[in-house]
Amino acid sequence: MAKKLYIKTYGCQMNVYDSERMAEALGGQGYEETASPDDADMILLNTCHIREKAAEKVYSELGRFKGLKAEKPDLKIGVAGCVAQAEGAEIMRRQPMVDLVVGPQSYHRLPELEARAGGGAKALDTDFPEEDKFDHLAKRPKANRGPTAFLTVQEGCDKFCSFCVVPYTRGAEVSRPAQRVIDEARDLVERGVREITLLGQNVNAYHSAGAGGDWSLARLIRALAEIDGLARIRFTTSHPNDMSDDLIEAHGTCEKLMPYLHLPVQSGSDGILKAMNRKHTAESYLRIIERLRAARPDILLSGDFIVGFPGETEADFAQTMALVEAVGYGQSYSFKYSARPGTPAAEREEVSEEEKDERLQRLQALLRDQQRAAQDAMVGREVSVLFEKPGRIAGQMGGKSEYLHAVHAHAPRAGRGEIRKVRITESAANSLGGVLV
């Protein structure tokens, strides 16, 4: 009888990808996934350390499982991901019911950790192993997939932004060999995937030496575009300093590369950008945007913003608002600064919570207006929609446009995984409606 595995995933798309691979790794131990922790023989929390009080939220979540553990003494509970890397043995000390802790670079060792936990021992692995975890993961099963998939091509970061824990929890920048990425992409396409999003903490820093010389992200994208059946390619998340000439050119010349780019800027103030150790300026960022729009005029841009970074003045914030006005974002993510223990910025005097709140409200109001304007501008246009699932209304199908907008349309004969032209007829708060062309 199969054992049941419940995985709860926090944070970014890379964690979603990692959770899939963890499930596959444990599949060899007889586990199959369940949607409820109540049914599980193992509960695995795949954690993220980016947001405020991330570790405390994990401890709180673990506390909810105490009763379940008491009812089912054989239940195994594990913590994976970036909080596991940062907290290590402290997790087991604070929550003795935890059986295993594994960092994001060591989850290929989950089967042996599970075996140790099954024998009654505590299992901890937060090393940065010399071996490539992808070399040791089991070959992905041949089951059919949905039409979209994430594919990690790069991990870690060497930028050391002063607010960020990623270099400490994910390690140095490492790129997967291009041929292995291409092989995995082909395998995904054979199982029904039409769109692949390439993932990395700093994905446009991708650099791999291999057959035919050096591989950049742009070269990898062009190679993936040769795969029959793969219709769409995206990538995230990028750093402005790695937005190379060939990658900008690819946005204009590679038809399968979608006209959507998430390019975080964080602030419009050069003083704050320097304090963040971002190593770019507001002006250099704007010049990149100009070049991208010259290459692909219809590209939709997304960004990240941190409000209330230590030392931010009202003048600094005004420069951020001016940059947002200059760019015009179609999507965005904005947050109040929260200190991450162990990062340089955590030792600096913070802006008051009242100022953070007030500035965030102003910024988000502007960003919402821009997002809504971008959606409203789609009304009357034709877009290509990759249908992913039925809508809530009979005969309706939902999916994503090339611009990553959620779109629903009356399409009773359209199948999951089909790409169809849709004329947009309405713009709602977070989605578009339309009719098949």
C-alpha positions as CSV (number, residue, x, y, z in Angstrom):
1,M,0.0,0.0,0.0
2,A,1.4,3.4,-1.0
3,K,2.4,5.8,1.7
4,K,1.0,9.4,1.5
5,L,3.1,12.5,1.2
6,Y,1.7,16.0,1.9
7,I,3.9,18.9,0.7
8,K,3.2,22.5,1.5
9,T,5.1,24.9,-0.6
10,Y,5.9,28.5,0.4
11,G,7.5,31.3,-1.7
12,C,8.7,31.4,-5.3
13,Q,8.3,29.3,-8.4
14,M,11.7,27.7,-7.7
15,N,10.2,26.2,-4.6
16,V,7.3,24.9,-6.7
17,Y,9.8,23.2,-8.9
18,D,11.8,21.9,-6.0
19,S,8.6,20.4,-4.4
20,E,7.9,18.5,-7.6
21,R,11.4,17.0,-7.5
22,M,11.1,16.2,-3.8
23,A,7.9,14.3,-4.5
24,E,9.5,12.4,-7.3
25,A,12.5,11.6,-5.1
26,L,10.3,10.2,-2.4
27,G,8.2,8.4,-5.0
28,G,10.9,5.8,-5.2
29,Q,10.3,5.2,-1.4
30,G,6.7,4.3,-2.1
31,Y,5.1,7.7,-1.5
32,E,2.4,9.3,-3.5
33,E,1.1,12.8,-2.9
34,T,-2.1,13.7,-1.0
35,A,-3.9,17.0,-0.8
36,S,-4.6,16.7,3.0
37,P,-2.1,16.5,5.9
38,D,-4.7,14.4,7.7
39,D,-4.1,11.5,5.3
40,A,-0.3,11.8,5.3
41,D,2.4,9.5,6.4
42,M,4.9,12.3,5.9
43,I,4.4,16.0,6.0
44,L,7.0,18.2,4.3
45,L,7.1,22.0,4.5
46,N,9.2,23.5,1.7
47,T,10.0,26.9,3.1
48,C,11.0,30.4,1.9
49,H,13.1,32.8,3.9
50,I,12.4,36.0,1.9
51,R,9.5,37.6,3.7
52,E,9.2,39.0,7.2
53,K,9.2,36.5,10.1
54,A,9.5,33.6,7.7
55,A,11.0,31.3,10.4
56,E,8.3,32.1,13.0
57,K,5.6,31.3,10.4
58,V,7.1,27.9,9.9
59,Y,7.2,27.2,13.6
60,S,3.6,28.3,13.9
61,E,2.7,25.9,11.0
62,L,4.5,23.1,12.7
63,G,2.6,23.8,15.9
64,R,-0.6,23.0,14.1
65,F,0.6,19.5,13.4
66,K,1.3,18.6,17.1
67,G,-2.2,17.1,17.6
68,L,-1.9,15.1,14.4
69,K,1.5,13.8,15.4
70,A,0.1,12.8,18.8
71,E,-2.7,10.9,17.0
72,K,-0.3,9.3,14.5
73,P,3.1,8.6,16.2
74,D,4.5,7.1,13.0
75,L,3.8,10.3,11.0
76,K,7.1,11.8,9.8
77,I,7.4,15.6,9.7
78,G,10.1,17.4,7.7
79,V,11.2,20.9,6.9
80,A,13.0,21.7,3.6
81,G,14.0,24.8,1.8
82,C,15.6,28.1,2.8
83,V,14.3,28.3,6.4
84,A,15.7,24.8,6.9
85,Q,19.0,26.0,5.5
86,A,19.1,29.1,7.8
87,E,17.8,27.5,11.0
88,G,19.2,24.0,10.7
89,A,19.3,22.1,14.0
90,E,17.4,25.0,15.7
91,I,14.2,23.7,14.1
92,M,14.6,20.4,15.8
93,R,15.5,22.0,19.1
94,R,12.4,24.2,19.1
95,Q,10.1,21.6,17.6
96,P,11.3,18.1,18.7
97,M,8.5,16.5,16.7
98,V,10.4,17.3,13.5
99,D,12.1,14.2,12.1
100,L,14.1,15.6,9.3
101,V,15.5,18.9,8.1
102,V,17.0,19.4,4.6
103,G,18.4,22.4,2.8
104,P,17.5,23.3,-0.8
105,Q,20.8,22.0,-2.2
106,S,20.5,18.6,-0.5
107,Y,17.0,17.4,-1.2
108,H,18.3,14.7,-3.6
109,R,19.3,13.0,-0.3
110,L,15.7,12.9,0.9
111,P,15.3,9.1,0.4
112,E,18.2,8.3,2.8
113,L,17.1,11.0,5.2
114,E,13.6,9.5,5.2
115,A,15.0,6.0,5.8
116,R,17.0,7.3,8.8
117,A,13.9,9.0,10.2
118,G,11.9,5.8,9.6
119,G,14.5,4.1,11.8
120,G,13.8,6.5,14.6
121,A,16.8,8.8,14.2
122,K,16.7,12.5,13.6
123,A,18.0,13.4,10.1
124,L,19.6,16.8,9.3
125,D,21.4,17.8,6.1
126,T,22.0,21.5,5.4
127,D,25.3,21.1,3.6
128,F,26.2,22.7,0.3
129,P,27.3,19.4,-1.3
130,E,30.0,19.2,-4.0
131,E,27.9,16.9,-6.1
132,D,25.2,18.4,-8.4
133,K,21.8,17.4,-6.9
134,F,20.3,17.2,-10.4
135,D,22.7,14.4,-11.2
136,H,21.4,12.3,-8.3
137,L,17.7,12.9,-8.7
138,A,15.6,10.1,-10.1
139,K,14.6,10.4,-13.8
140,R,11.3,12.2,-14.0
141,P,8.3,9.8,-14.3
142,K,6.5,9.7,-17.7
143,A,3.1,10.6,-16.4
144,N,1.2,13.2,-18.4
145,R,1.6,16.8,-17.3
146,G,-0.4,20.0,-17.5
147,P,0.4,22.4,-20.4
148,T,2.8,24.6,-18.3
149,A,5.8,23.7,-16.3
150,F,8.7,25.3,-14.4
151,L,12.3,24.2,-15.1
152,T,15.2,25.3,-12.9
153,V,18.3,26.2,-14.9
154,Q,20.2,28.3,-12.4
155,E,20.5,28.5,-8.6
156,G,22.1,30.8,-6.1
157,C,23.2,34.3,-6.3
158,D,26.5,36.2,-6.2
159,K,25.1,39.7,-6.0
160,F,24.8,40.0,-2.2
161,C,22.1,42.7,-2.1
162,S,22.3,44.0,1.4
163,F,18.7,43.0,2.2
164,C,18.7,39.5,0.8
165,V,19.4,36.0,2.4
166,V,19.5,34.1,-0.9
167,P,23.3,33.9,-1.2
168,Y,23.4,32.4,2.3
169,T,20.5,29.9,1.9
170,R,20.9,29.0,-1.8
171,G,24.7,29.5,-2.2
172,A,26.8,30.8,-5.1
173,E,25.5,31.1,-8.6
174,V,25.5,27.7,-10.4
175,S,24.1,27.0,-13.8
176,R,23.0,23.5,-15.0
177,P,24.6,22.1,-18.1
178,A,22.7,23.2,-21.2
179,Q,22.2,19.7,-22.6
180,R,20.6,18.5,-19.4
181,V,18.2,21.4,-19.4
182,I,17.3,20.7,-23.1
183,D,16.8,17.0,-22.3
184,E,14.5,17.8,-19.4
185,A,12.6,20.2,-21.5
186,R,12.1,17.6,-24.3
187,D,10.9,15.2,-21.7
188,L,8.4,17.7,-20.4
189,V,7.1,18.4,-23.9
190,E,6.7,14.7,-24.6
191,R,4.4,14.6,-21.5
192,G,2.1,17.4,-22.7
193,V,3.9,20.6,-21.7
194,R,3.4,23.5,-24.2
195,E,5.0,26.3,-22.1
196,I,8.1,26.2,-20.0
197,T,9.3,28.9,-17.6
198,L,13.0,28.8,-16.9
199,L,13.8,29.5,-13.3
200,G,16.7,30.9,-11.4
201,Q,17.4,33.2,-8.4
202,N,19.3,35.2,-11.0
203,V,18.3,33.4,-14.1
204,N,19.8,35.8,-16.7
205,A,23.2,35.2,-15.1
206,Y,22.9,31.7,-16.6
207,H,26.3,30.6,-18.0
208,S,27.3,27.1,-18.9
209,A,30.3,25.7,-20.7
210,G,29.5,22.8,-22.9
211,A,29.3,21.4,-26.3
212,G,29.9,24.1,-28.9
213,G,31.4,26.5,-26.4
214,D,29.8,28.8,-23.8
215,W,26.0,29.0,-23.3
216,S,24.2,32.1,-22.3
217,L,20.5,32.3,-21.4
218,A,19.8,33.7,-24.8
219,R,21.6,30.8,-26.5
220,L,19.7,28.3,-24.3
221,I,16.4,29.9,-25.2
222,R,17.1,29.7,-28.9
223,A,18.0,26.0,-28.5
224,L,14.8,25.3,-26.6
225,A,12.9,27.1,-29.3
226,E,13.9,24.3,-31.7
227,I,12.0,21.7,-29.7
228,D,8.9,20.6,-31.7
229,G,5.8,21.0,-29.6
230,L,7.2,23.6,-27.2
231,A,5.2,26.7,-28.0
232,R,6.2,29.2,-25.3
233,I,9.2,30.1,-23.3
234,R,9.5,32.5,-20.3
235,F,12.1,33.1,-17.7
236,T,12.3,34.6,-14.2
237,T,13.7,36.2,-12.0
238,S,16.3,38.6,-13.6
239,H,18.8,41.1,-12.4
240,P,19.2,44.4,-14.5
241,N,23.0,44.0,-14.5
242,D,22.7,40.7,-16.4
243,M,20.3,41.9,-19.1
244,S,22.8,41.3,-21.9
245,D,22.7,42.4,-25.4
246,D,21.9,38.9,-26.8
247,L,19.1,38.5,-24.3
248,I,17.5,41.8,-25.2
249,E,17.9,40.8,-28.9
250,A,16.2,37.5,-28.2
251,H,13.1,39.3,-27.1
252,G,12.8,40.8,-30.6
253,T,13.9,37.8,-32.7
254,C,12.7,34.6,-30.9
255,E,9.0,34.1,-31.5
256,K,8.6,31.5,-28.8
257,L,10.0,33.9,-26.1
258,M,6.9,35.5,-24.7
259,P,6.6,39.4,-24.5
260,Y,6.6,39.5,-20.7
261,L,9.6,40.3,-18.4
262,H,9.9,40.5,-14.7
263,L,12.9,42.8,-14.0
264,P,13.1,43.9,-10.4
265,V,14.4,47.4,-9.7
266,Q,13.6,47.7,-6.0
267,S,14.0,51.5,-5.8
268,G,14.2,54.6,-8.0
269,S,16.7,56.3,-5.8
270,D,20.4,55.9,-6.6
271,G,21.3,56.5,-3.0
272,I,19.1,53.7,-1.8
273,L,20.2,51.4,-4.7
274,K,23.8,51.9,-3.5
275,A,22.8,51.1,0.1
276,M,21.1,48.0,-1.2
277,N,24.3,47.0,-3.1
278,R,22.3,46.7,-6.3
279,K,25.1,47.9,-8.5
280,H,22.8,49.6,-11.0
281,T,21.3,53.1,-11.1
282,A,17.8,54.2,-11.9
283,E,19.1,55.7,-15.2
284,S,20.8,52.5,-16.3
285,Y,17.6,50.6,-15.5
286,L,15.5,53.0,-17.6
287,R,18.0,52.6,-20.5
288,I,17.5,48.8,-20.4
289,I,13.7,49.3,-20.5
290,E,14.2,51.5,-23.6
291,R,16.2,48.9,-25.4
292,L,13.8,46.1,-24.5
293,R,10.9,48.1,-25.9
294,A,12.9,48.9,-29.0
295,A,13.4,45.2,-29.5
296,R,9.8,44.2,-28.6
297,P,7.5,47.2,-28.5
298,D,4.5,45.3,-27.0
299,I,6.5,43.8,-24.1
300,L,4.7,43.8,-20.7
301,L,7.0,44.7,-17.8
302,S,6.8,43.5,-14.2
303,G,8.9,44.7,-11.2
304,D,9.7,44.4,-7.5
305,F,9.8,47.3,-5.1
306,I,11.0,47.6,-1.5
307,V,9.5,50.5,0.4
308,G,11.0,51.9,3.6
309,F,14.5,50.5,3.2
310,P,16.8,51.8,6.0
311,G,17.7,55.5,5.3
312,E,14.9,56.0,2.7
313,T,13.7,59.6,2.8
314,E,10.6,61.1,1.3
315,A,12.8,62.4,-1.5
316,D,14.1,58.9,-2.2
317,F,10.6,57.5,-2.3
318,A,9.5,60.3,-4.7
319,Q,12.3,59.1,-7.1
320,T,10.8,55.6,-6.9
321,M,7.4,57.0,-7.8
322,A,8.9,58.9,-10.7
323,L,10.6,55.8,-12.0
324,V,7.3,53.8,-11.9
325,E,5.6,56.6,-13.8
326,A,8.4,56.6,-16.4
327,V,8.2,52.8,-16.9
328,G,4.5,52.0,-16.7
329,Y,4.3,48.4,-15.3
330,G,1.7,45.9,-16.3
331,Q,2.3,43.8,-13.2
332,S,4.2,44.5,-10.0
333,Y,5.1,43.2,-6.5
334,S,5.8,45.7,-3.7
335,F,6.6,45.2,0.0
336,K,7.6,47.0,3.1
337,Y,11.2,46.4,4.0
338,S,11.7,43.8,6.7
339,A,15.1,42.9,8.2
340,R,16.5,39.5,7.4
341,P,18.8,38.3,10.2
342,G,22.4,38.1,9.1
343,T,22.2,40.5,6.2
344,P,24.1,43.9,6.3
345,A,20.9,46.0,6.1
346,A,19.5,44.3,9.3
347,E,22.0,46.3,11.4
348,R,20.8,49.7,10.1
349,E,18.2,51.9,11.7
350,E,14.8,51.3,10.2
351,V,12.2,53.7,8.8
352,S,9.1,53.9,11.0
353,E,6.3,51.5,10.4
354,E,3.9,54.4,9.9
355,E,6.1,55.9,7.1
356,K,6.5,52.4,5.5
357,D,2.7,51.9,5.5
358,E,1.9,55.3,4.1
359,R,4.5,55.0,1.3
360,L,3.5,51.5,0.4
361,Q,-0.2,52.5,0.1
362,R,0.8,55.3,-2.3
363,L,3.0,53.1,-4.4
364,Q,0.5,50.3,-4.6
365,A,-2.2,52.7,-5.6
366,L,-0.1,53.9,-8.5
367,L,0.9,50.3,-9.5
368,R,-2.7,49.2,-9.4
369,D,-3.7,52.0,-11.7
370,Q,-0.9,51.0,-14.1
371,Q,-1.9,47.4,-14.0
372,R,-5.5,48.1,-14.6
373,A,-4.6,50.5,-17.5
374,A,-2.5,47.7,-19.1
375,Q,-5.4,45.3,-18.8
376,D,-8.0,47.8,-20.1
377,A,-5.8,48.5,-23.1
378,M,-6.2,44.8,-24.1
379,V,-9.9,45.2,-24.8
380,G,-10.5,45.0,-28.5
381,R,-7.2,43.2,-29.1
382,E,-6.6,39.7,-30.2
383,V,-4.3,37.6,-28.0
384,S,-3.1,34.0,-28.0
385,V,-4.4,32.0,-25.0
386,L,-2.9,28.8,-23.8
387,F,-5.9,27.1,-22.2
388,E,-5.1,25.3,-18.9
389,K,-8.4,24.4,-17.2
390,P,-12.2,24.8,-17.4
391,G,-13.8,27.9,-16.1
392,R,-16.5,28.2,-13.4
393,I,-19.1,28.6,-16.1
394,A,-20.1,25.7,-18.3
395,G,-18.3,25.8,-21.7
396,Q,-15.8,28.3,-20.4
397,M,-12.0,27.7,-20.5
398,G,-9.3,29.7,-18.7
399,G,-5.7,30.2,-19.5
400,K,-2.9,32.7,-19.9
401,S,-2.2,35.1,-22.8
402,E,1.3,35.7,-24.1
403,Y,1.4,38.7,-21.7
404,L,0.7,36.4,-18.7
405,H,-2.8,37.9,-18.3
406,A,-5.4,35.4,-17.0
407,V,-8.0,35.1,-19.7
408,H,-11.4,33.3,-19.8
409,A,-13.4,32.6,-22.9
410,H,-16.5,30.6,-23.9
411,A,-14.7,27.8,-25.7
412,P,-16.6,24.5,-25.2
413,R,-14.7,22.7,-27.9
414,A,-11.2,23.9,-26.9
415,G,-9.0,21.4,-25.1
416,R,-6.5,21.8,-22.3
417,G,-3.2,22.6,-23.8
418,E,-4.6,24.2,-27.0
419,I,-3.5,27.7,-28.0
420,R,-6.3,29.7,-29.5
421,K,-6.8,33.3,-30.6
422,V,-9.2,35.2,-28.4
423,R,-10.6,38.7,-28.9
424,I,-10.6,40.5,-25.5
425,T,-14.1,42.0,-24.7
426,E,-13.8,42.8,-21.0
427,S,-11.3,43.7,-18.4
428,A,-12.0,42.7,-14.8
429,A,-9.9,43.3,-11.6
430,N,-7.4,40.5,-12.2
431,S,-8.4,38.9,-15.5
432,L,-9.6,39.4,-19.0
433,G,-12.7,38.0,-20.8
434,G,-13.0,37.3,-24.5
435,V,-14.4,35.3,-27.3
436,L,-12.7,32.9,-29.7
437,V,-11.7,34.3,-33.0
